[in-house]
Amino acid sequence: MIEQERTSWHGGWSGTASPPSTAPPPEKKPRRARGTGLVVAVQSLACVAILLLALLLRAAGGEAYTHLCRRFKECLQRNDLLAAVMALWDGDPVEEVTSQVTQMNETVSGTALPDGVVAVPLMVNGFGVPPLTDGTLTSGYGYREDPFDRTVDFHRGVDIAAPTGTPIAAMYYGRVLAVGESDSLGRFVRLSHGDGVEVLYAHCSAVLVQENTVLRAGETVALVGDTGRATGSHLHVEVSADGTVFDPGGMLPMDRYA
């Protein structure tokens, strides 16, 4: 639990002094949605069932097995588990493939995600304060063509274009974990929101807070810029939990930036 002590780069309370009694209560920190473990368990059981069914069909052989493989392969390439199950159920033929069930399994894991990265959003108890009041999504989470060298690489966050100097807000109550600058991220600030949840804001023109500053949701922490490896003025948002990087879409109102 983050202590309710406050320091401020611009004056105000400091040390262990308590804020005035008229101050609003701190915002609740985000919590990962309940039932995540149950969902993972159900998905795991479904995968086992699919594998067993596929092995039985393989033992039976024949044209039916070939058709099922074709449909199943297509669904897995779309990362659509439900469609894959239905493919095993109805067996409608699609495009020709030569892969076996083992190669299909390699396709699922073979989307080749980097270590420490998952392809799903982090589920929390609702959106916090939007980091930008306005902006345009210019690059999503996942594989993309690097704008500098045109190689394909994994983008670990989302980019939201906005004018230089636009205020960047803390989405939840939290603490400033780190402030720094690097060749790739430019000026950045990393916030801790409890339960291992961290949010990184990068390419800032200026960071307005110091490490260990305690923040309420909506407080300005930095300004949009184009520092570091950037092709224009934008905010890079990156979300992680316990060291694993997640799709920020679970914490951002993406329709606002469409």
DOFI-404637 format. One record per residue (C-alpha): residue number from 1; chain; x negated, y negated, z. Coordinates in steps of 0.02 Angstrom, whole numbers, plus 32768, in hexadecimal, padded with zeros to 4 digits. Layout:
N
<zalum pos="NUM" unit="A" xx="X" yy="Y" zz="Z"/>
...
***
This chain:
258
<zalum pos="1" unit="A" xx="8000" yy="8000" zz="8000"/>
<zalum pos="2" unit="A" xx="7FBB" yy="7F58" zz="7FD0"/>
<zalum pos="3" unit="A" xx="7FAA" yy="7EE5" zz="8065"/>
<zalum pos="4" unit="A" xx="801B" yy="7E4E" zz="8060"/>
<zalum pos="5" unit="A" xx="7F87" yy="7DD7" zz="8073"/>
<zalum pos="6" unit="A" xx="7F74" yy="7D51" zz="7FF1"/>
<zalum pos="7" unit="A" xx="7EE2" yy="7CF3" zz="7FAA"/>
<zalum pos="8" unit="A" xx="7EF4" yy="7C72" zz="7F21"/>
<zalum pos="9" unit="A" xx="7E7D" yy="7C2A" zz="7EA4"/>
<zalum pos="10" unit="A" xx="7EE2" yy="7B89" zz="7EA0"/>
<zalum pos="11" unit="A" xx="7EFB" yy="7B6D" zz="7F59"/>
<zalum pos="12" unit="A" xx="7F85" yy="7BA7" zz="7FCE"/>
<zalum pos="13" unit="A" xx="7F7E" yy="7C32" zz="804D"/>
<zalum pos="14" unit="A" xx="7ED9" yy="7C89" zz="806F"/>
<zalum pos="15" unit="A" xx="7E8E" yy="7D04" zz="80E8"/>
<zalum pos="16" unit="A" xx="7F11" yy="7D58" zz="8156"/>
<zalum pos="17" unit="A" xx="7F84" yy="7CC3" zz="8163"/>
<zalum pos="18" unit="A" xx="803B" yy="7CF0" zz="8146"/>
<zalum pos="19" unit="A" xx="80A2" yy="7C95" zz="80C1"/>
<zalum pos="20" unit="A" xx="8132" yy="7C26" zz="80F7"/>
<zalum pos="21" unit="A" xx="81CF" yy="7C80" zz="8129"/>
<zalum pos="22" unit="A" xx="8228" yy="7C35" zz="8093"/>
<zalum pos="23" unit="A" xx="81B9" yy="7C93" zz="8019"/>
<zalum pos="24" unit="A" xx="8217" yy="7D15" zz="7FB0"/>
<zalum pos="25" unit="A" xx="81F6" yy="7DCC" zz="7FD9"/>
<zalum pos="26" unit="A" xx="8173" yy="7E21" zz="7F6D"/>
<zalum pos="27" unit="A" xx="81AD" yy="7E7C" zz="7ED3"/>
<zalum pos="28" unit="A" xx="81B6" yy="7F38" zz="7EDE"/>
<zalum pos="29" unit="A" xx="8126" yy="7F91" zz="7E8B"/>
<zalum pos="30" unit="A" xx="814F" yy="8007" zz="7DFD"/>
<zalum pos="31" unit="A" xx="8163" yy="80BE" zz="7E26"/>
<zalum pos="32" unit="A" xx="815A" yy="814E" zz="7DB0"/>
<zalum pos="33" unit="A" xx="8204" yy="8196" zz="7D8B"/>
<zalum pos="34" unit="A" xx="823D" yy="8229" zz="7DF4"/>
<zalum pos="35" unit="A" xx="8251" yy="82D0" zz="7D9F"/>
<zalum pos="36" unit="A" xx="81B7" yy="82C0" zz="7D33"/>
<zalum pos="37" unit="A" xx="8174" yy="8363" zz="7D78"/>
<zalum pos="38" unit="A" xx="8219" yy="83BA" zz="7D50"/>
<zalum pos="39" unit="A" xx="8214" yy="837B" zz="7C9D"/>
<zalum pos="40" unit="A" xx="8163" yy="83BD" zz="7C87"/>
<zalum pos="41" unit="A" xx="8196" yy="8466" zz="7CD0"/>
<zalum pos="42" unit="A" xx="822B" yy="8474" zz="7C5A"/>
<zalum pos="43" unit="A" xx="81C0" yy="8446" zz="7BC5"/>
<zalum pos="44" unit="A" xx="813D" yy="84C7" zz="7BF7"/>
<zalum pos="45" unit="A" xx="81C1" yy="8550" zz="7C05"/>
<zalum pos="46" unit="A" xx="8206" yy="851D" zz="7B5C"/>
<zalum pos="47" unit="A" xx="8159" yy="852D" zz="7B0E"/>
<zalum pos="48" unit="A" xx="8142" yy="85DA" zz="7B59"/>
<zalum pos="49" unit="A" xx="81EC" yy="860F" zz="7B16"/>
<zalum pos="50" unit="A" xx="81C1" yy="85CD" zz="7A69"/>
<zalum pos="51" unit="A" xx="811C" yy="8629" zz="7A67"/>
<zalum pos="52" unit="A" xx="816D" yy="86CE" zz="7A9C"/>
<zalum pos="53" unit="A" xx="81F4" yy="86BC" zz="7A17"/>
<zalum pos="54" unit="A" xx="8172" yy="8693" zz="7993"/>
<zalum pos="55" unit="A" xx="810C" yy="872E" zz="79C1"/>
<zalum pos="56" unit="A" xx="81A7" yy="879B" zz="79B3"/>
<zalum pos="57" unit="A" xx="81D0" yy="8753" zz="7909"/>
<zalum pos="58" unit="A" xx="811D" yy="876B" zz="78D2"/>
<zalum pos="59" unit="A" xx="8126" yy="8822" zz="7903"/>
<zalum pos="60" unit="A" xx="81C5" yy="8833" zz="789B"/>
<zalum pos="61" unit="A" xx="816F" yy="87DF" zz="7807"/>
<zalum pos="62" unit="A" xx="81C3" yy="87C8" zz="775F"/>
<zalum pos="63" unit="A" xx="8206" yy="872F" zz="7704"/>
<zalum pos="64" unit="A" xx="826A" yy="86F4" zz="779B"/>
<zalum pos="65" unit="A" xx="81CB" yy="86E0" zz="77FF"/>
<zalum pos="66" unit="A" xx="817A" yy="867C" zz="7772"/>
<zalum pos="67" unit="A" xx="820F" yy="8607" zz="7768"/>
<zalum pos="68" unit="A" xx="8210" yy="85ED" zz="7823"/>
<zalum pos="69" unit="A" xx="8157" yy="85C4" zz="7822"/>
<zalum pos="70" unit="A" xx="8173" yy="8542" zz="779E"/>
<zalum pos="71" unit="A" xx="81FE" yy="84EA" zz="77FC"/>
<zalum pos="72" unit="A" xx="81A5" yy="84F8" zz="78A4"/>
<zalum pos="73" unit="A" xx="8106" yy="84AE" zz="785B"/>
<zalum pos="74" unit="A" xx="8162" yy="8417" zz="7816"/>
<zalum pos="75" unit="A" xx="81B6" yy="83F4" zz="78BD"/>
<zalum pos="76" unit="A" xx="8115" yy="8402" zz="791F"/>
<zalum pos="77" unit="A" xx="80C1" yy="8386" zz="78AB"/>
<zalum pos="78" unit="A" xx="814B" yy="830B" zz="78DC"/>
<zalum pos="79" unit="A" xx="812C" yy="8333" zz="7995"/>
<zalum pos="80" unit="A" xx="81E5" yy="8362" zz="79A0"/>
<zalum pos="81" unit="A" xx="81F5" yy="83EF" zz="7A1F"/>
<zalum pos="82" unit="A" xx="82B3" yy="83FB" zz="7A12"/>
<zalum pos="83" unit="A" xx="82AD" yy="8405" zz="7955"/>
<zalum pos="84" unit="A" xx="8228" yy="848C" zz="7962"/>
<zalum pos="85" unit="A" xx="8299" yy="84F4" zz="79D1"/>
<zalum pos="86" unit="A" xx="8329" yy="84DE" zz="7956"/>
<zalum pos="87" unit="A" xx="82B6" yy="850F" zz="78C8"/>
<zalum pos="88" unit="A" xx="8294" yy="85B4" zz="791D"/>
<zalum pos="89" unit="A" xx="834F" yy="85C7" zz="7936"/>
<zalum pos="90" unit="A" xx="8391" yy="85A4" zz="7886"/>
<zalum pos="91" unit="A" xx="82FA" yy="85CA" zz="7819"/>
<zalum pos="92" unit="A" xx="831E" yy="8551" zz="778A"/>
<zalum pos="93" unit="A" xx="828B" yy="8552" zz="770F"/>
<zalum pos="94" unit="A" xx="8226" yy="84B4" zz="76EE"/>
<zalum pos="95" unit="A" xx="817E" yy="8492" zz="769B"/>
<zalum pos="96" unit="A" xx="80FF" yy="851D" zz="7682"/>
<zalum pos="97" unit="A" xx="807A" yy="8537" zz="7707"/>
<zalum pos="98" unit="A" xx="7FF8" yy="85BD" zz="7724"/>
<zalum pos="99" unit="A" xx="7FD8" yy="859F" zz="77DE"/>
<zalum pos="100" unit="A" xx="7FFD" yy="8622" zz="7861"/>
<zalum pos="101" unit="A" xx="8048" yy="8603" zz="790E"/>
<zalum pos="102" unit="A" xx="7F9A" yy="85EC" zz="7959"/>
<zalum pos="103" unit="A" xx="7F74" yy="8562" zz="78DD"/>
<zalum pos="104" unit="A" xx="801A" yy="8511" zz="7906"/>
<zalum pos="105" unit="A" xx="7FE8" yy="8508" zz="79BC"/>
<zalum pos="106" unit="A" xx="7F46" yy="84B6" zz="7986"/>
<zalum pos="107" unit="A" xx="7FAD" yy="8434" zz="7928"/>
<zalum pos="108" unit="A" xx="800A" yy="8405" zz="79C7"/>
<zalum pos="109" unit="A" xx="7F6B" yy="83E7" zz="7A2A"/>
<zalum pos="110" unit="A" xx="7F0C" yy="83BA" zz="798D"/>
<zalum pos="111" unit="A" xx="7F54" yy="830C" zz="7982"/>
<zalum pos="112" unit="A" xx="7EA9" yy="82F5" zz="79D3"/>
<zalum pos="113" unit="A" xx="7ED3" yy="827B" zz="7A5B"/>
<zalum pos="114" unit="A" xx="7E38" yy="8234" zz="7AAF"/>
<zalum pos="115" unit="A" xx="7E0E" yy="826F" zz="7B5E"/>
<zalum pos="116" unit="A" xx="7E72" yy="8217" zz="7BE5"/>
<zalum pos="117" unit="A" xx="7EFD" yy="81E2" zz="7B6F"/>
<zalum pos="118" unit="A" xx="7FAF" yy="8222" zz="7B5C"/>
<zalum pos="119" unit="A" xx="802E" yy="81FC" zz="7AD3"/>
<zalum pos="120" unit="A" xx="80C2" yy="81D7" zz="7B44"/>
<zalum pos="121" unit="A" xx="80F8" yy="813A" zz="7BA4"/>
<zalum pos="122" unit="A" xx="80E2" yy="812C" zz="7C5F"/>
<zalum pos="123" unit="A" xx="8190" yy="8133" zz="7CAB"/>
<zalum pos="124" unit="A" xx="81AF" yy="80B3" zz="7D35"/>
<zalum pos="125" unit="A" xx="824A" yy="8074" zz="7D8D"/>
<zalum pos="126" unit="A" xx="8278" yy="7FF0" zz="7D0C"/>
<zalum pos="127" unit="A" xx="8220" yy="7F67" zz="7CAC"/>
<zalum pos="128" unit="A" xx="81C6" yy="7EE1" zz="7D0D"/>
<zalum pos="129" unit="A" xx="81B0" yy="7E2B" zz="7CDB"/>
<zalum pos="130" unit="A" xx="817E" yy="7E21" zz="7C22"/>
<zalum pos="131" unit="A" xx="80C5" yy="7DF1" zz="7C19"/>
<zalum pos="132" unit="A" xx="80EF" yy="7D76" zz="7B8D"/>
<zalum pos="133" unit="A" xx="8190" yy="7D15" zz="7B7B"/>
<zalum pos="134" unit="A" xx="817F" yy="7D23" zz="7ABF"/>
<zalum pos="135" unit="A" xx="810E" yy="7D79" zz="7A41"/>
<zalum pos="136" unit="A" xx="8104" yy="7DF4" zz="79B1"/>
<zalum pos="137" unit="A" xx="80C8" yy="7EA8" zz="79BB"/>
<zalum pos="138" unit="A" xx="8039" yy="7EB8" zz="793F"/>
<zalum pos="139" unit="A" xx="7FEC" yy="7F60" zz="796E"/>
<zalum pos="140" unit="A" xx="8039" yy="7FF1" zz="79CA"/>
<zalum pos="141" unit="A" xx="7FF6" yy="807E" zz="7A36"/>
<zalum pos="142" unit="A" xx="7FA0" yy="810F" zz="79DE"/>
<zalum pos="143" unit="A" xx="7F34" yy="812E" zz="7947"/>
<zalum pos="144" unit="A" xx="7F1B" yy="809C" zz="78D0"/>
<zalum pos="145" unit="A" xx="7EA0" yy="8058" zz="7852"/>
<zalum pos="146" unit="A" xx="7E1E" yy="7FEC" zz="78A9"/>
<zalum pos="147" unit="A" xx="7E32" yy="7F3A" zz="7867"/>
<zalum pos="148" unit="A" xx="7D75" yy="7F21" zz="7863"/>
<zalum pos="149" unit="A" xx="7D26" yy="7FBF" zz="781B"/>
<zalum pos="150" unit="A" xx="7DC4" yy="8013" zz="77D4"/>
<zalum pos="151" unit="A" xx="7DA1" yy="80B6" zz="782F"/>
<zalum pos="152" unit="A" xx="7E31" yy="8111" zz="7884"/>
<zalum pos="153" unit="A" xx="7E29" yy="8102" zz="7940"/>
<zalum pos="154" unit="A" xx="7E9D" yy="8112" zz="79D5"/>
<zalum pos="155" unit="A" xx="7EE7" yy="806E" zz="7A13"/>
<zalum pos="156" unit="A" xx="7EFA" yy="807F" zz="7AD0"/>
<zalum pos="157" unit="A" xx="7F7A" yy="7FF5" zz="7AE5"/>
<zalum pos="158" unit="A" xx="7FEC" yy="7F7F" zz="7A86"/>
<zalum pos="159" unit="A" xx="7FC3" yy="7ED6" zz="7A3B"/>
<zalum pos="160" unit="A" xx="803E" yy="7E45" zz="7A45"/>
<zalum pos="161" unit="A" xx="8015" yy="7DAA" zz="79DE"/>
<zalum pos="162" unit="A" xx="8033" yy="7D02" zz="7A32"/>
<zalum pos="163" unit="A" xx="7FE6" yy="7C54" zz="7A29"/>
<zalum pos="164" unit="A" xx="7F43" yy="7C35" zz="7A85"/>
<zalum pos="165" unit="A" xx="7F66" yy="7BF4" zz="7B34"/>
<zalum pos="166" unit="A" xx="800D" yy="7C4E" zz="7B49"/>
<zalum pos="167" unit="A" xx="8021" yy="7C7F" zz="7C02"/>
<zalum pos="168" unit="A" xx="8011" yy="7D38" zz="7C2C"/>
<zalum pos="169" unit="A" xx="8078" yy="7D73" zz="7CC1"/>
<zalum pos="170" unit="A" xx="8061" yy="7E01" zz="7D3C"/>
<zalum pos="171" unit="A" xx="80EC" yy="7E7E" zz="7D17"/>
<zalum pos="172" unit="A" xx="80FA" yy="7EBC" zz="7DCB"/>
<zalum pos="173" unit="A" xx="80C0" yy="7E93" zz="7E7A"/>
<zalum pos="174" unit="A" xx="800B" yy="7EC8" zz="7E89"/>
<zalum pos="175" unit="A" xx="7F56" yy="7E9E" zz="7EA2"/>
<zalum pos="176" unit="A" xx="7ECB" yy="7E65" zz="7E2D"/>
<zalum pos="177" unit="A" xx="7E5A" yy="7EFB" zz="7E1E"/>
<zalum pos="178" unit="A" xx="7DD7" yy="7EB5" zz="7DA8"/>
<zalum pos="179" unit="A" xx="7DAC" yy="7E1C" zz="7D40"/>
<zalum pos="180" unit="A" xx="7D28" yy="7E25" zz="7CBA"/>
<zalum pos="181" unit="A" xx="7CF0" yy="7E11" zz="7C06"/>
<zalum pos="182" unit="A" xx="7CB1" yy="7E8C" zz="7B84"/>
<zalum pos="183" unit="A" xx="7C83" yy="7E8B" zz="7ACC"/>
<zalum pos="184" unit="A" xx="7D1F" yy="7EED" zz="7A9C"/>
<zalum pos="185" unit="A" xx="7DA3" yy="7EB2" zz="7B1A"/>
<zalum pos="186" unit="A" xx="7D67" yy="7E00" zz="7B2B"/>
<zalum pos="187" unit="A" xx="7DA2" yy="7DB0" zz="7BCD"/>
<zalum pos="188" unit="A" xx="7E12" yy="7E29" zz="7C2A"/>
<zalum pos="189" unit="A" xx="7E6C" yy="7E42" zz="7CCF"/>
<zalum pos="190" unit="A" xx="7EA2" yy="7EE9" zz="7D19"/>
<zalum pos="191" unit="A" xx="7F33" yy="7EEF" zz="7D95"/>
<zalum pos="192" unit="A" xx="7F5D" yy="7F79" zz="7E10"/>
<zalum pos="193" unit="A" xx="8016" yy="7F94" zz="7E31"/>
<zalum pos="194" unit="A" xx="8009" yy="8023" zz="7EAE"/>
<zalum pos="195" unit="A" xx="8020" yy="80E0" zz="7E9A"/>
<zalum pos="196" unit="A" xx="7F89" yy="80E2" zz="7E27"/>
<zalum pos="197" unit="A" xx="7FE0" yy="8074" zz="7DA4"/>
<zalum pos="198" unit="A" xx="7F6E" yy="7FF3" zz="7D51"/>
<zalum pos="199" unit="A" xx="7F8C" yy="7F75" zz="7CC6"/>
<zalum pos="200" unit="A" xx="7F01" yy="7F26" zz="7C5E"/>
<zalum pos="201" unit="A" xx="7F14" yy="7E80" zz="7C03"/>
<zalum pos="202" unit="A" xx="7E8A" yy="7E5C" zz="7B84"/>
<zalum pos="203" unit="A" xx="7E4C" yy="7DDC" zz="7B04"/>
<zalum pos="204" unit="A" xx="7E7F" yy="7D4E" zz="7B7A"/>
<zalum pos="205" unit="A" xx="7E43" yy="7C9E" zz="7B5B"/>
<zalum pos="206" unit="A" xx="7E39" yy="7C87" zz="7C17"/>
<zalum pos="207" unit="A" xx="7E59" yy="7CEE" zz="7CB3"/>
<zalum pos="208" unit="A" xx="7EA8" yy="7C86" zz="7D3E"/>
<zalum pos="209" unit="A" xx="7E99" yy="7CFC" zz="7DD2"/>
<zalum pos="210" unit="A" xx="7E0E" yy="7D4A" zz="7E37"/>
<zalum pos="211" unit="A" xx="7DF2" yy="7DFE" zz="7E6E"/>
<zalum pos="212" unit="A" xx="7E5C" yy="7E36" zz="7F03"/>
<zalum pos="213" unit="A" xx="7EDB" yy="7DAB" zz="7EE9"/>
<zalum pos="214" unit="A" xx="7F88" yy="7DEB" zz="7F18"/>
<zalum pos="215" unit="A" xx="800D" yy="7DBF" zz="7E99"/>
<zalum pos="216" unit="A" xx="80C9" yy="7DBB" zz="7E8C"/>
<zalum pos="217" unit="A" xx="8120" yy="7DF0" zz="7DED"/>
<zalum pos="218" unit="A" xx="8127" yy="7D62" zz="7D71"/>
<zalum pos="219" unit="A" xx="808C" yy="7D05" zz="7DAF"/>
<zalum pos="220" unit="A" xx="8017" yy="7CCB" zz="7D25"/>
<zalum pos="221" unit="A" xx="7F73" yy="7D2B" zz="7D25"/>
<zalum pos="222" unit="A" xx="7F24" yy="7CF7" zz="7C80"/>
<zalum pos="223" unit="A" xx="7F3C" yy="7CA0" zz="7BD9"/>
<zalum pos="224" unit="A" xx="7F48" yy="7CF0" zz="7B2D"/>
<zalum pos="225" unit="A" xx="7EAD" yy="7CE1" zz="7AC0"/>
<zalum pos="226" unit="A" xx="7E42" yy="7D37" zz="7A3C"/>
<zalum pos="227" unit="A" xx="7DA4" yy="7D5D" zz="7A9F"/>
<zalum pos="228" unit="A" xx="7D46" yy="7DFE" zz="7A80"/>
<zalum pos="229" unit="A" xx="7D69" yy="7E6D" zz="79EB"/>
<zalum pos="230" unit="A" xx="7E06" yy="7E19" zz="79AB"/>
<zalum pos="231" unit="A" xx="7E44" yy="7DE0" zz="7901"/>
<zalum pos="232" unit="A" xx="7EB9" yy="7D5D" zz="794A"/>
<zalum pos="233" unit="A" xx="7F09" yy="7D1A" zz="79E7"/>
<zalum pos="234" unit="A" xx="7F66" yy="7DA6" zz="7A41"/>
<zalum pos="235" unit="A" xx="7F7D" yy="7E04" zz="7AE4"/>
<zalum pos="236" unit="A" xx="7F41" yy="7EB8" zz="7AF2"/>
<zalum pos="237" unit="A" xx="7FA4" yy="7F18" zz="7B77"/>
<zalum pos="238" unit="A" xx="7F64" yy="7FBF" zz="7BB7"/>
<zalum pos="239" unit="A" xx="7FBA" yy="802C" zz="7C3A"/>
<zalum pos="240" unit="A" xx="7F6E" yy="80B9" zz="7CA0"/>
<zalum pos="241" unit="A" xx="7F9B" yy="8125" zz="7D35"/>
<zalum pos="242" unit="A" xx="7F1A" yy="8182" zz="7D9C"/>
<zalum pos="243" unit="A" xx="7E9B" yy="8164" zz="7D13"/>
<zalum pos="244" unit="A" xx="7F06" yy="81A6" zz="7C83"/>
<zalum pos="245" unit="A" xx="7F39" yy="812C" zz="7BFA"/>
<zalum pos="246" unit="A" xx="7FF3" yy="812A" zz="7BCB"/>
<zalum pos="247" unit="A" xx="805C" yy="80D8" zz="7B44"/>
<zalum pos="248" unit="A" xx="8088" yy="802B" zz="7B8B"/>
<zalum pos="249" unit="A" xx="8136" yy="803A" zz="7B3D"/>
<zalum pos="250" unit="A" xx="817B" yy="807F" zz="7BE0"/>
<zalum pos="251" unit="A" xx="8151" yy="7FDE" zz="7C3C"/>
<zalum pos="252" unit="A" xx="816B" yy="7F5A" zz="7BB4"/>
<zalum pos="253" unit="A" xx="820E" yy="7F1D" zz="7B67"/>
<zalum pos="254" unit="A" xx="81CF" yy="7F43" zz="7AB8"/>
<zalum pos="255" unit="A" xx="826E" yy="7F04" zz="7A62"/>
<zalum pos="256" unit="A" xx="8242" yy="7E55" zz="7AA1"/>
<zalum pos="257" unit="A" xx="81A5" yy="7E56" zz="7A35"/>
<zalum pos="258" unit="A" xx="81EC" yy="7EAB" zz="799A"/>
***
